[in-house]
Amino acid sequence: MTSATLCPVRDPNTLSNYNEFSTIHTTASFTIDFEKQSLIGNVLLKLKPVTRTERREVVLDTSYLDIHDVQVDGHPSRWDLLFRSEPYGSALKISLDEAVEDTGSFDIDIKLQTTKDSTALQWLAPAQTSNKKHPFIFSQCQAIHARSVFPCQDTPDVKSTYEFNLRSPLPVIASGLFTGAKDFQPGKAGVPGTLLYTFKQDIPIPSYLFAIASGDIATASIGPRSIVATGPEEIQGSKWELEADTERFVHAAEEIIYPYAWTTYNVLILPPSFPYGGMENPVFTFATPTIISGDRENVDVIAHEIAHSWSGNLISNASWEHFWLNEGWTTYIERRIIASIHGEAHRDFSAIIGWNALSESIAQLGETHEFTKLVVNLNGKDPDDAFSSVPYEKGFTFLYYLEKLLGKEKWNKFIPHYFTSFARKSLDSDEFKQSLIDFYSSDPTAASALKSLDWDAWFYAPGFPPKPDFDTSLVDVCYALAAKWESRSSDENAGFEPQAWDIKGWTANQVVVFLERVRGFKSPLKKEDANLMGTQYGFTKSQNVEVVSRYYLIGLKARDDNVYGLTVELLGKVGRMKFVRPFRGGGFRYRELVDVDRTLALKTFEHNRDFYNPICRGMVEKDLYGK
């Protein structure tokens, strides 16, 4: 008898036995039923043993799914859906008739449908869309929500190729290359007919990058290998916003790392309830409509999502405990892209904004909190609860520190090596560390510098990392104007009279830095000064949510009741978590509305409850009610 040899489990947030069997290909075949608000169909998983094992049981992650039937290699199989284990869902145990050879593979075919409790899917009625003509659905599977769409090994430590077969009465988008629409089926009794939309993803991806959307979608070209997709009424504005920079961003990233691997890079601008700035789904980034501000000032979100095409998508964190490997690297590459296009001063300017966001997150969590570490312990935790600016900005700071420590010329050589060595794989922080040490082992100076590095402090110490010496040339003018406002507010004889030209020629990000500086005053602005700022600088009429939301914070702090209603209106129009709860710093949150009028805050949330994405809704509930 041969003894079993098991691989270690690196991800504490999955119930699957992926250390014994690993998914290598996934075929998802669903009918998108808008009337029932359900995906109905089957998923076919091809698995192989990871190591030699005599186990005859596959365990998959599920959450709020109706499972109808399970077959293994075409034959009915015994299966059992266990009781829920919060926050991870219900394990699906599938029996194998016999042990599988370690060189073989087998198929598991599962018939299922999603339920109204799916945390990954948001169904929008026609009234919730911009033209109010058709329903809409989109998915958001990060971090552990793919299990509420189909049974899977819902961990970033497993990567699979994908095929999508999606039947819908409306156009469909998925995280694969489009391979066609066919097999029209006429509708009955006034129900519209459907087409089968097919997609293929030949580069292995983790389950959290599974993505679908369907609705009244129009498209337009924004570059030689890119399109934007959104509602018909928004398509021209979205095209204008993105066409100037998208290809420049992709090309800049290629110069830093190596050629783009996913063939096309496209952007889907979603309805306003989408909870994130962007989600890096391969082939099609899903993005918030708040980046379409009519001034091209918020398209850096696209630079970030393009950077994810290498960091996160080609190379993935092995678990959410090492999330900084996704987001820290992506933020670093994003700012390298910005530097290559706009200059080094703009990279540091973005980093200063990021440092402010990091400071706010650490202040909210507390400097000794587990979630302020670069590598966190998520055993028994919901990864969504750990989301903040920390993995983004503390991760960026670490990589920026390494660049300065080793010298940019040497560091630049490591970047393509790293993304080549771990392409199509998942890794943890220790593997990153060893890769870096090995790469510079023949360079005595670099090797000595890395040996002197306090790795444990960087990885496991809570609180702030060492603050870099940033170039402040682009923020100094912002701080100078803020100082004038502080003097005016504290001394009626300060002599400063605000004029519209105070901010003439500023970028939106400079305005954001100015507003965050004002918001940080020890004493709030006087009510009349807060109102004057909004009118003189045009903040009350701005279409840029990054600017408007921060101005409202200042007005709330000043107890300017002129912004109360505007704040409530904004919270009913924007579902991006950055603007409704603490996430990456900046923006408005319910917490500030609670500070001035808790009853109004609760009433506003309950009124907008169904507007928010399930992920966002659940997290705001925790903020407001402690659920």
C-alpha positions as CSV (number, residue, x, y, z in Angstrom):
1,M,0.0,0.0,0.0
2,T,1.3,3.5,-0.9
3,S,1.1,6.1,1.8
4,A,-0.6,9.4,1.1
5,T,1.5,12.5,0.8
6,L,-0.3,15.8,1.3
7,C,0.7,19.3,0.4
8,P,0.3,22.0,3.0
9,V,-2.8,24.2,2.9
10,R,-1.7,27.9,2.5
11,D,-5.2,29.4,2.5
12,P,-7.2,29.4,5.7
13,N,-10.3,30.9,4.0
14,T,-11.4,27.9,1.9
15,L,-13.2,24.7,3.0
16,S,-11.9,22.8,-0.1
17,N,-9.2,20.0,0.0
18,Y,-7.2,21.7,-2.7
19,N,-4.1,20.3,-1.2
20,E,-5.3,16.9,-2.5
21,F,-7.0,17.7,-5.7
22,S,-6.6,20.8,-7.9
23,T,-9.0,22.2,-10.6
24,I,-7.2,22.6,-14.0
25,H,-10.2,23.5,-16.2
26,T,-13.7,24.9,-15.5
27,T,-16.6,25.1,-17.9
28,A,-19.4,27.3,-16.7
29,S,-22.7,26.9,-18.6
30,F,-25.6,29.1,-17.4
31,T,-28.8,30.6,-18.5
32,I,-29.2,34.1,-17.1
33,D,-32.7,34.2,-15.9
34,F,-33.6,37.9,-15.1
35,E,-37.2,37.1,-14.1
36,K,-36.0,34.5,-11.4
37,Q,-32.8,36.5,-10.8
38,S,-30.9,33.3,-11.0
39,L,-28.1,31.6,-13.0
40,I,-29.4,28.1,-13.9
41,G,-27.2,25.4,-15.4
42,N,-24.1,23.4,-14.6
43,V,-20.4,23.7,-14.0
44,L,-17.9,21.1,-15.2
45,L,-14.7,20.9,-13.2
46,K,-11.7,18.9,-14.4
47,L,-9.5,18.0,-11.5
48,K,-6.2,16.2,-11.0
49,P,-4.5,14.8,-7.8
50,V,-1.9,17.2,-6.4
51,T,0.1,14.4,-4.9
52,R,-0.1,10.7,-4.4
53,T,-3.2,10.2,-2.2
54,E,-5.7,7.4,-1.4
55,R,-8.5,9.9,-0.5
56,R,-11.8,9.2,-2.4
57,E,-13.4,12.5,-1.6
58,V,-13.4,15.9,-3.2
59,V,-14.4,18.9,-1.0
60,L,-15.6,22.1,-2.7
61,D,-16.6,25.5,-1.5
62,T,-20.2,26.6,-1.9
63,S,-22.4,29.4,-0.4
64,Y,-26.1,29.7,-0.8
65,L,-26.4,27.4,-3.9
66,D,-29.1,25.0,-4.8
67,I,-27.3,21.8,-5.9
68,H,-29.4,19.5,-8.0
69,D,-27.1,16.7,-9.2
70,V,-23.5,15.7,-9.2
71,Q,-21.8,13.3,-11.6
72,V,-18.2,12.1,-11.7
73,D,-16.9,11.1,-15.2
74,G,-20.5,10.8,-16.4
75,H,-21.8,8.6,-13.5
76,P,-24.0,9.7,-10.6
77,S,-22.0,10.3,-7.4
78,R,-22.9,10.4,-3.8
79,W,-22.6,14.0,-2.4
80,D,-23.4,15.8,0.8
81,L,-23.8,19.6,1.4
82,L,-22.7,20.3,4.9
83,F,-24.1,22.9,7.3
84,R,-22.9,26.4,6.9
85,S,-19.6,27.4,8.6
86,E,-19.6,31.2,8.7
87,P,-18.1,33.1,7.0
88,Y,-17.0,30.4,4.5
89,G,-20.3,28.8,3.4
90,S,-21.1,25.1,3.1
91,A,-18.6,22.4,2.1
92,L,-19.8,20.2,-0.7
93,K,-18.4,16.7,-0.3
94,I,-18.3,14.5,-3.4
95,S,-17.5,10.8,-3.2
96,L,-15.2,9.1,-5.7
97,D,-15.8,5.4,-6.5
98,E,-12.1,4.7,-6.5
99,A,-8.8,6.4,-5.8
100,V,-7.4,8.5,-8.7
101,E,-4.0,7.8,-10.1
102,D,-1.6,10.7,-9.4
103,T,-1.1,11.1,-13.2
104,G,-4.7,11.1,-14.1
105,S,-7.6,13.5,-14.1
106,F,-11.4,13.3,-13.7
107,D,-14.5,15.4,-14.4
108,I,-17.1,16.6,-11.9
109,D,-20.3,17.8,-13.4
110,I,-22.6,19.7,-11.0
111,K,-26.1,21.0,-11.9
112,L,-27.1,24.0,-9.9
113,Q,-28.8,27.3,-9.7
114,T,-27.9,30.4,-7.7
115,T,-30.2,31.9,-5.1
116,K,-31.3,35.4,-4.0
117,D,-28.7,35.2,-1.2
118,S,-25.7,35.0,-3.6
119,T,-23.1,37.5,-2.4
120,A,-21.4,37.7,-5.8
121,L,-24.3,38.6,-8.0
122,Q,-26.2,41.9,-8.1
123,W,-29.4,42.0,-10.1
124,L,-30.7,45.4,-11.2
125,A,-34.2,46.1,-12.2
126,P,-34.7,48.3,-15.3
127,A,-35.4,51.3,-12.9
128,Q,-32.0,50.9,-11.4
129,T,-30.2,51.4,-14.7
130,S,-29.5,54.7,-16.4
131,N,-32.1,54.5,-19.3
132,K,-34.5,52.3,-17.2
133,K,-35.2,50.0,-20.2
134,H,-33.6,46.7,-19.4
135,P,-32.4,44.7,-16.3
136,F,-28.8,44.2,-15.6
137,I,-26.6,41.7,-13.8
138,F,-22.9,41.8,-12.8
139,S,-20.7,39.7,-10.6
140,Q,-18.1,40.6,-8.1
141,C,-16.3,37.4,-6.8
142,Q,-13.3,38.8,-4.9
143,A,-12.5,37.8,-2.3
144,I,-14.4,34.6,-1.5
145,H,-17.7,35.1,-3.3
146,A,-17.2,32.9,-6.4
147,R,-18.5,30.0,-4.2
148,S,-21.9,31.7,-4.3
149,V,-22.0,31.3,-8.1
150,F,-20.8,27.8,-8.5
151,P,-19.0,25.1,-6.4
152,C,-15.3,25.5,-6.7
153,Q,-12.0,25.6,-4.9
154,D,-12.4,29.2,-4.0
155,T,-8.9,30.1,-3.2
156,P,-6.3,32.2,-5.1
157,D,-3.9,29.3,-4.6
158,V,-5.7,27.3,-7.4
159,K,-5.7,28.5,-11.0
160,S,-7.8,27.1,-13.8
161,T,-8.5,27.8,-17.5
162,Y,-12.1,28.6,-18.2
163,E,-14.8,28.3,-20.8
164,F,-18.0,30.3,-20.5
165,N,-21.3,29.3,-22.2
166,L,-23.9,32.0,-21.1
167,R,-27.4,32.2,-22.5
168,S,-29.1,35.6,-22.2
169,P,-31.7,37.9,-23.8
170,L,-29.2,40.7,-23.5
171,P,-25.5,41.1,-24.5
172,V,-23.0,39.3,-22.2
173,I,-19.4,40.1,-21.1
174,A,-17.1,37.6,-19.3
175,S,-13.5,37.4,-18.1
176,G,-12.4,35.6,-21.3
177,L,-12.0,36.3,-25.0
178,F,-15.3,36.4,-26.8
179,T,-15.6,33.4,-29.2
180,G,-19.1,34.1,-30.6
181,A,-22.8,34.3,-30.2
182,K,-25.0,31.5,-31.6
183,D,-28.1,29.2,-31.2
184,F,-30.8,31.8,-31.0
185,Q,-33.9,30.5,-29.1
186,P,-37.1,32.3,-29.7
187,G,-39.0,33.4,-26.6
188,K,-42.6,32.5,-25.7
189,A,-45.6,34.4,-24.4
190,G,-43.9,37.8,-24.7
191,V,-40.6,36.7,-23.2
192,P,-37.6,37.8,-25.3
193,G,-35.5,35.3,-27.1
194,T,-31.9,34.4,-26.1
195,L,-28.5,33.9,-27.6
196,L,-25.7,31.7,-26.4
197,Y,-22.6,33.8,-25.8
198,T,-19.3,31.9,-25.5
199,F,-15.9,33.0,-24.1
200,K,-12.6,31.2,-23.5
201,Q,-9.8,32.0,-21.1
202,D,-6.7,30.0,-21.8
203,I,-4.5,31.6,-19.2
204,P,-5.2,29.9,-15.8
205,I,-6.9,32.3,-13.3
206,P,-8.2,31.9,-9.7
207,S,-11.9,31.7,-9.0
208,Y,-12.1,35.3,-7.8
209,L,-11.4,36.5,-11.3
210,F,-14.5,34.7,-12.7
211,A,-16.7,37.5,-13.9
212,I,-19.9,38.0,-15.9
213,A,-22.2,40.8,-16.8
214,S,-25.3,41.1,-19.0
215,G,-27.5,44.1,-19.8
216,D,-28.2,46.8,-22.3
217,I,-24.5,47.2,-23.3
218,A,-23.0,49.2,-26.1
219,T,-19.3,49.3,-27.1
220,A,-16.8,51.7,-28.7
221,S,-13.1,51.5,-29.5
222,I,-10.7,53.3,-27.2
223,G,-7.5,51.9,-28.7
224,P,-5.9,49.4,-31.0
225,R,-6.6,46.5,-28.6
226,S,-9.2,48.0,-26.4
227,I,-12.9,48.8,-26.2
228,V,-15.1,50.4,-23.6
229,A,-18.6,48.9,-22.9
230,T,-21.4,50.6,-21.0
231,G,-25.0,51.8,-21.4
232,P,-25.9,53.3,-24.8
233,E,-26.4,56.8,-23.3
234,E,-23.0,56.8,-21.6
235,I,-20.9,55.3,-24.4
236,Q,-19.7,58.5,-26.0
237,G,-18.7,60.1,-22.7
238,S,-16.9,57.0,-21.6
239,K,-15.1,56.7,-24.9
240,W,-13.9,60.3,-24.6
241,E,-12.8,59.8,-21.0
242,L,-10.7,56.7,-21.7
243,E,-9.4,56.8,-25.3
244,A,-6.6,59.2,-24.7
245,D,-4.8,57.2,-22.1
246,T,-5.7,53.5,-22.2
247,E,-3.1,52.4,-24.8
248,R,-0.5,54.7,-23.3
249,F,-1.0,53.0,-19.9
250,V,-0.7,49.4,-21.4
251,H,2.4,50.3,-23.4
252,A,4.1,51.9,-20.3
253,A,3.4,48.8,-18.3
254,E,4.9,46.7,-21.0
255,E,8.1,48.8,-21.0
256,I,8.4,48.2,-17.2
257,I,7.6,44.5,-17.2
258,Y,7.1,42.7,-20.5
259,P,4.4,42.3,-23.2
260,Y,0.7,42.2,-22.2
261,A,-0.5,38.5,-22.2
262,W,-4.3,38.8,-22.4
263,T,-4.6,39.8,-26.1
264,T,-7.2,42.6,-25.5
265,Y,-7.7,45.0,-22.6
266,N,-11.2,46.3,-22.3
267,V,-13.2,48.3,-19.7
268,L,-16.9,47.8,-18.7
269,I,-18.3,50.8,-17.0
270,L,-20.9,49.4,-14.6
271,P,-24.0,50.9,-13.0
272,P,-23.3,53.1,-10.0
273,S,-23.9,50.4,-7.4
274,F,-20.6,48.7,-8.3
275,P,-18.7,48.6,-5.0
276,Y,-15.1,49.2,-6.1
277,G,-13.2,51.7,-8.2
278,G,-12.2,48.8,-10.5
279,M,-12.0,45.1,-10.5
280,E,-9.2,43.6,-12.6
281,N,-11.1,40.8,-14.3
282,P,-9.0,39.5,-17.1
283,V,-9.8,40.9,-20.6
284,F,-12.5,43.1,-19.1
285,T,-11.9,45.4,-16.2
286,F,-15.1,46.1,-14.4
287,A,-15.1,49.8,-13.4
288,T,-17.1,52.3,-11.4
289,P,-18.9,55.1,-13.3
290,T,-17.2,57.6,-10.9
291,I,-14.1,57.6,-13.1
292,I,-16.2,59.1,-15.9
293,S,-16.0,62.7,-14.6
294,G,-15.8,64.6,-17.8
295,D,-12.3,65.9,-17.1
296,R,-10.1,62.7,-17.5
297,E,-8.9,63.4,-14.0
298,N,-9.8,59.9,-12.5
299,V,-8.4,57.6,-15.2
300,D,-5.5,56.6,-13.0
301,V,-7.9,53.9,-11.8
302,I,-7.4,52.3,-15.2
303,A,-3.6,52.5,-14.8
304,H,-4.1,50.5,-11.6
305,E,-6.3,47.9,-13.2
306,I,-4.0,47.5,-16.2
307,A,-1.1,46.9,-13.8
308,H,-3.2,44.1,-12.3
309,S,-2.8,42.3,-15.7
310,W,0.6,41.3,-14.4
311,S,0.3,41.7,-10.6
312,G,-2.7,39.7,-9.3
313,N,-3.8,38.2,-12.6
314,L,-0.7,36.5,-14.0
315,I,0.9,36.3,-10.5
316,S,-1.5,35.9,-7.6
317,N,-1.3,36.0,-3.8
318,A,-1.5,32.4,-2.5
319,S,-4.0,33.6,0.1
320,W,-5.7,36.8,1.2
321,E,-3.2,36.9,4.1
322,H,-0.6,38.0,1.4
323,F,-2.9,40.4,-0.3
324,W,-0.1,43.0,-0.5
325,L,1.5,40.9,-3.2
326,N,-1.5,41.7,-5.4
327,E,-2.2,45.3,-4.4
328,G,1.2,46.6,-3.2
329,W,2.8,45.5,-6.5
330,T,-0.1,46.8,-8.5
331,T,0.0,50.2,-6.8
332,Y,3.8,50.3,-7.3
333,I,3.4,49.5,-11.1
334,E,0.5,52.0,-11.4
335,R,2.7,54.8,-10.1
336,R,5.6,53.7,-12.3
337,I,3.1,54.0,-15.2
338,I,2.2,57.5,-14.0
339,A,5.8,58.5,-13.8
340,S,6.6,57.3,-17.3
341,I,3.8,59.4,-18.7
342,H,3.7,62.5,-16.4
343,G,7.1,62.5,-14.7
344,E,8.6,61.4,-11.4
345,A,7.1,64.2,-9.4
346,H,3.6,62.9,-10.2
347,R,4.6,59.4,-8.9
348,D,5.5,60.9,-5.5
349,F,2.4,63.1,-5.6
350,S,0.3,60.0,-5.9
351,A,2.3,58.3,-3.2
352,I,1.7,61.2,-0.8
353,I,-2.1,60.8,-1.4
354,G,-1.6,57.1,-0.7
355,W,0.3,57.8,2.5
356,N,-2.6,60.0,3.7
357,A,-5.0,57.1,3.0
358,L,-2.7,54.7,4.9
359,S,-2.6,57.1,7.8
360,E,-6.3,57.3,7.9
361,S,-6.7,53.5,7.8
362,I,-4.2,53.0,10.6
363,A,-5.9,55.7,12.7
364,Q,-9.3,54.0,12.2
365,L,-8.0,50.5,13.0
366,G,-5.5,51.4,15.7
367,E,-1.7,51.2,15.3
368,T,-1.5,47.7,16.9
369,H,-4.3,46.1,15.0
370,E,-3.6,42.9,13.1
371,F,-5.0,44.3,9.9
372,T,-2.3,47.0,9.9
373,K,0.4,44.4,9.2
374,L,1.6,43.7,5.7
375,V,1.0,39.9,6.2
376,V,-2.1,39.3,8.3
377,N,-3.6,36.4,10.1
378,L,-7.0,35.6,8.6
379,N,-7.7,32.3,10.3
380,G,-11.4,32.2,10.9
381,K,-11.8,35.7,9.5
382,D,-13.7,37.1,6.5
383,P,-11.1,38.5,4.1
384,D,-13.5,41.4,3.2
385,D,-13.2,42.6,6.8
386,A,-9.5,43.1,6.3
387,F,-9.8,45.3,3.2
388,S,-8.3,48.7,3.7
389,S,-5.6,50.9,2.2
390,V,-2.9,48.9,4.2
391,P,-2.1,46.2,1.6
392,Y,-2.1,48.8,-1.1
393,E,0.0,51.6,0.5
394,K,2.1,49.7,3.0
395,G,2.8,47.2,0.2
396,F,3.8,50.1,-2.1
397,T,6.0,51.6,0.5
398,F,7.9,48.4,1.0
399,L,8.5,48.0,-2.8
400,Y,9.4,51.7,-3.0
401,Y,11.9,51.2,-0.1
402,L,13.4,48.3,-1.9
403,E,13.9,50.4,-5.1
404,K,15.7,53.0,-3.1
405,L,17.7,50.4,-1.1
406,L,19.0,48.6,-4.2
407,G,19.0,51.5,-6.6
408,K,16.5,51.9,-9.4
409,E,18.7,50.4,-12.2
410,K,19.3,47.2,-10.3
411,W,15.7,47.0,-9.1
412,N,14.4,47.4,-12.6
413,K,16.1,44.2,-13.6
414,F,14.3,42.2,-10.9
415,I,10.8,43.3,-12.0
416,P,10.6,41.3,-15.2
417,H,12.5,38.4,-13.6
418,Y,9.9,38.3,-10.8
419,F,6.9,38.4,-13.2
420,T,8.5,35.7,-15.4
421,S,9.4,33.4,-12.5
422,F,5.9,33.3,-11.0
423,A,3.8,33.8,-14.1
424,R,0.6,31.7,-14.0
425,K,1.4,30.8,-10.4
426,S,0.5,31.9,-6.9
427,L,3.0,32.7,-4.2
428,D,3.3,33.9,-0.6
429,S,5.5,36.5,1.0
430,D,8.3,34.1,1.9
431,E,8.6,33.0,-1.7
432,F,8.8,36.7,-2.8
433,K,11.6,37.2,-0.2
434,Q,13.5,34.2,-1.4
435,S,13.1,35.1,-5.0
436,L,14.6,38.6,-4.3
437,I,17.5,37.2,-2.3
438,D,18.3,34.6,-4.9
439,F,18.2,37.1,-7.7
440,Y,20.8,39.3,-6.1
441,S,23.0,36.6,-4.6
442,S,25.8,37.2,-7.0
443,D,25.8,41.0,-6.3
444,P,27.7,41.5,-3.0
445,T,26.4,45.0,-2.5
446,A,22.7,44.2,-3.1
447,A,23.0,40.9,-1.2
448,S,24.4,42.7,1.8
449,A,21.7,45.3,1.7
450,L,19.0,42.6,1.7
451,K,20.6,40.7,4.5
452,S,20.5,43.8,6.7
453,L,16.8,44.2,6.0
454,D,14.5,43.5,8.9
455,W,12.0,41.3,7.0
456,D,10.0,40.4,10.1
457,A,9.4,44.0,10.9
458,W,8.2,44.7,7.3
459,F,6.0,41.6,7.1
460,Y,4.6,41.3,10.7
461,A,4.9,44.5,12.6
462,P,1.7,46.5,12.9
463,G,1.3,50.2,12.3
464,F,3.3,52.5,10.1
465,P,6.3,51.6,8.0
466,P,9.2,54.1,7.7
467,K,7.9,57.1,5.8
468,P,9.8,57.7,2.5
469,D,11.2,61.1,1.6
470,F,8.8,62.1,-1.1
471,D,9.1,64.9,-3.6
472,T,6.6,67.4,-2.3
473,S,6.8,69.9,-5.1
474,L,3.2,69.3,-6.3
475,V,1.7,69.3,-2.9
476,D,3.4,72.4,-1.4
477,V,1.1,74.8,-3.2
478,C,-1.9,72.8,-1.9
479,Y,-0.7,73.0,1.7
480,A,0.1,76.7,1.3
481,L,-3.5,77.5,0.3
482,A,-4.8,75.3,3.1
483,A,-2.7,77.2,5.6
484,K,-4.4,80.5,4.4
485,W,-7.8,78.9,5.0
486,E,-6.7,77.8,8.5
487,S,-5.6,81.3,9.3
488,R,-8.8,82.8,8.0
489,S,-10.9,80.4,10.0
490,S,-9.0,81.1,13.2
491,D,-8.4,84.8,12.8
492,E,-11.0,87.0,11.2
493,N,-8.3,89.6,10.5
494,A,-6.1,87.2,8.5
495,G,-6.7,89.2,5.4
496,F,-7.2,86.2,3.0
497,E,-10.1,86.6,0.6
498,P,-10.7,83.4,-1.4
499,Q,-10.9,83.8,-5.2
500,A,-11.6,81.3,-8.0
501,W,-8.1,81.7,-9.4
502,D,-6.6,80.3,-6.2
503,I,-6.9,76.8,-7.8
504,K,-6.7,77.7,-11.4
505,G,-4.6,75.2,-13.3
506,W,-4.7,72.6,-10.5
507,T,-5.3,68.9,-11.2
508,A,-8.2,67.2,-9.4
509,N,-5.7,65.3,-7.3
510,Q,-4.2,68.6,-6.1
511,V,-7.7,69.7,-5.1
512,V,-8.1,66.4,-3.3
513,V,-4.8,67.0,-1.4
514,F,-6.0,70.5,-0.5
515,L,-9.4,69.3,0.8
516,E,-7.8,66.5,2.8
517,R,-5.5,69.0,4.4
518,V,-8.4,71.3,5.3
519,R,-10.3,68.3,6.6
520,G,-7.4,67.5,8.9
521,F,-7.5,70.9,10.7
522,K,-7.6,70.6,14.5
523,S,-10.7,72.9,14.4
524,P,-13.2,72.7,11.6
525,L,-13.9,75.6,9.3
526,K,-16.6,78.0,10.3
527,K,-19.9,77.2,8.7
528,E,-19.8,80.3,6.5
529,D,-16.3,79.6,5.4
530,A,-17.1,76.0,4.4
531,N,-20.0,77.4,2.3
532,L,-17.8,80.1,0.8
533,M,-15.2,77.5,-0.3
534,G,-17.8,75.5,-2.1
535,T,-19.2,78.4,-4.0
536,Q,-15.9,80.3,-4.8
537,Y,-14.1,77.1,-6.0
538,G,-17.0,75.5,-7.7
539,F,-17.0,72.4,-5.6
540,T,-20.8,72.4,-5.2
541,K,-21.2,72.1,-9.0
542,S,-18.3,69.7,-9.7
543,Q,-19.1,66.4,-11.4
544,N,-15.9,64.8,-10.0
545,V,-17.0,62.6,-7.1
546,E,-13.5,62.5,-5.7
547,V,-13.7,66.3,-5.2
548,V,-17.3,66.6,-4.2
549,S,-17.3,63.8,-1.6
550,R,-14.3,65.4,0.2
551,Y,-15.9,68.8,0.1
552,Y,-19.0,67.4,1.7
553,L,-16.9,66.0,4.5
554,I,-15.6,69.5,5.3
555,G,-19.1,70.8,5.2
556,L,-20.4,68.1,7.6
557,K,-17.5,68.8,10.0
558,A,-18.4,72.5,9.9
559,R,-22.0,71.6,10.5
560,D,-23.0,73.3,7.3
561,D,-26.6,72.0,6.9
562,N,-26.4,73.1,3.2
563,V,-24.5,69.9,2.5
564,Y,-26.6,67.5,4.5
565,G,-29.1,66.9,1.7
566,L,-26.4,66.9,-0.9
567,T,-24.6,64.2,1.0
568,V,-27.8,62.1,1.3
569,E,-28.3,62.5,-2.5
570,L,-24.8,61.4,-3.2
571,L,-25.1,58.2,-1.1
572,G,-28.2,57.3,-3.1
573,K,-26.3,57.7,-6.4
574,V,-22.9,56.2,-5.7
575,G,-22.3,52.6,-4.4
576,R,-18.5,52.6,-4.5
577,M,-17.3,51.6,-1.1
578,K,-14.6,54.3,-1.1
579,F,-17.5,56.8,-0.7
580,V,-19.8,54.9,1.6
581,R,-17.5,53.2,4.1
582,P,-13.8,53.1,5.1
583,F,-11.7,51.3,2.5
584,R,-8.8,53.1,0.8
585,G,-9.1,56.5,2.5
586,G,-10.6,59.7,1.2
587,G,-14.2,60.2,0.1
588,F,-17.4,60.2,2.1
589,R,-18.5,57.5,4.5
590,Y,-21.7,56.9,6.5
591,R,-19.5,57.3,9.7
592,E,-19.3,61.1,9.1
593,L,-23.1,61.4,8.6
594,V,-23.6,59.4,11.8
595,D,-21.5,62.0,13.6
596,V,-23.8,64.8,12.7
597,D,-27.2,63.0,12.5
598,R,-27.3,59.3,13.3
599,T,-31.1,59.1,12.5
600,L,-30.5,60.7,9.1
601,A,-27.6,58.2,8.4
602,L,-29.7,55.2,9.3
603,K,-32.7,56.4,7.3
604,T,-30.5,57.1,4.3
605,F,-29.0,53.6,4.5
606,E,-32.3,51.8,4.8
607,H,-33.7,53.8,1.9
608,N,-30.7,52.8,-0.3
609,R,-30.2,49.3,1.0
610,D,-31.3,47.5,-2.2
611,F,-29.3,49.9,-4.3
612,Y,-26.0,48.8,-2.8
613,N,-24.1,45.7,-3.9
614,P,-24.4,42.8,-1.4
615,I,-20.7,43.1,-0.4
616,C,-21.0,46.8,0.3
617,R,-24.4,46.5,2.0
618,G,-23.1,43.8,4.4
619,M,-20.1,45.9,5.3
620,V,-22.0,49.1,5.9
621,E,-24.4,47.1,8.1
622,K,-21.5,46.1,10.3
623,D,-20.4,49.7,10.5
624,L,-23.8,51.0,11.4
625,Y,-25.3,48.2,13.5
626,G,-22.3,46.1,14.5
627,K,-23.9,43.0,12.9
